């Protein structure tokens, strides 16, 4: 890990903040801490749309209503369209066929230079219907290049899971993808915001798999992203940008992006990751934020039909990654609880489906936390809170995946005004979006019982917050010592503060991506405060408290000692009232991550 001793350097002007309070057995919602504007909830169209789009009209319209209608259904507004590679005819019926019926997505260039714009009518129909119902965040992704660009001659992967994109095919593959995106725009009036060339490229996709997949090693990924960026520029496609890399796990993503060069990173406006495996979410967020990139959790899925595992994953991802979107794998799936709806997807004649509890759990989020809401702080790992200032609406989604009921008190007293009561909707083993009796608000608080195995959404109207936005994690700040007038580092040393709940923050350096750390987790007075890699330790957590006069104090969670500024650097010392322990938070910039 790199260590950097922090030097005190320059001066600036002030921004005042207040730290969130913590109450025992209480979840405090703090609208002064905002984690960015929510862009939406969604699903990929592979592979369910390849089948459902060919159903009889009444049946397929029913599926569209369930997925995309914001009133009668889930109101999903993000759609990830799959540009198929198109399999080698030698591996299609009546020959030996690898791909399953649902996963055999047609490509648009079945042979070099031969384009087929009539291909993939089923998936395109679903895309068009989603747009009609309000889907407004559209991107394309590829599981594999066309078979003739692969090493193995198959879109299923290479022998032994080796790299399957031909070394000299980067340019032609980029041309294929961008030509398809351009045709959608010019011929069909559909504009994709992003194109993702490689889906789960670190996966071990082997020849003969039942689905498309293509392993591409990290240096080759870098070249491919550069090729897509160049192809978009060459075609003048200013309406679409590149995104990457849809790695299967957070850990894979953490290992991938440091390999990308500056040109590849410039080509990206957004970072995508899946969360089928663990990893350091803070590290990935820090990377995306310091690089000025939006961050999506672009795919996750699981076989728990109840949806409770999915709800836990949403909380982990949105709270830990601070992603601006969360996308589920498939609306419809044939395998157990993997889909919101279950259908065999083995023909266009089997149109009936069963509804999994997961469908209703998804709606507890997607129907109430809508695009444009600000994700705000709530010091409860079981809850996600979002606020729409224009609509004066606060939504809180709370999960109790345990076996016993839990009593929760919500403290909303940081809001300036609130409506008189709370409207609640619940999904449980016996309820599906059940509207509950109104809950009174008293003194900005309400108490509820979260039943075992339930997900509940609380909606509060008339919510007004007229205070300052104390800390926005997308903004960068300088920390200026009130006593010396010196700050932590020079103008290049800017910081973002990431709320961790319970009033604690990580203080992350913009340039290095390292965090403010008490050296060697010391608990003694006078210990150095440095920059160090994020290791999740309590010595990297700081409680921010209002010290008056537009200043604050930072107290380390591990030691209980305060950040103390000197002209030689900064150390920790027992708390006192001197100006050397008071700091002004000076906003440097408000980096917009949202896309129109």
Secondary structure, DSSP 8 states (H G I E B T S, - for coil): ---EE--B------B--------TTEEEEEEEEEEEE--EEEEE-TTHHHHHTTS-HHHHHHHHHHHH-TTTS----EEEEE-B----GGGSTTS---S-TTT---BS-SBTTB--TT--HHHHHHHHHHHHTT--EEEEE-SS--GGGBSSSSTT-BGGG---B-TT-HHHHHHHHHHHHHHHHHHH----SEEE--SSTTS--BTT-SS------HHHHHHHHHHHHHHHHHTT-TT-EEEEEEESSHHHHHHHHTTS-HHHHHHEEEEEEE-SS---HHHHHHHHHHTT-EEEEEEE--S-TTSHHHHHHHHHHHHHH--SEEEEEESEESSTTSSSEE---S-SS----EE-HHHHHHHHHHTTS-TT-EEEEES-TTEEEEEETTTTEEEEEEEE-SSS-EEEEEE-TTSSB--SEEEEEEEETTEEEEE---EE-BTTEEEEEE-TTEEEEEEE-S-B--S---EETTEEEEEEETTT--BBS-TT--EEEEEEETTEEEEEETTT--EEEEGGG--STT-BEEEE-----GGG-EEEEEEETTEEEEEETTT--EEEE-SS-EEEE---SSGGG-EEEEEEEE------
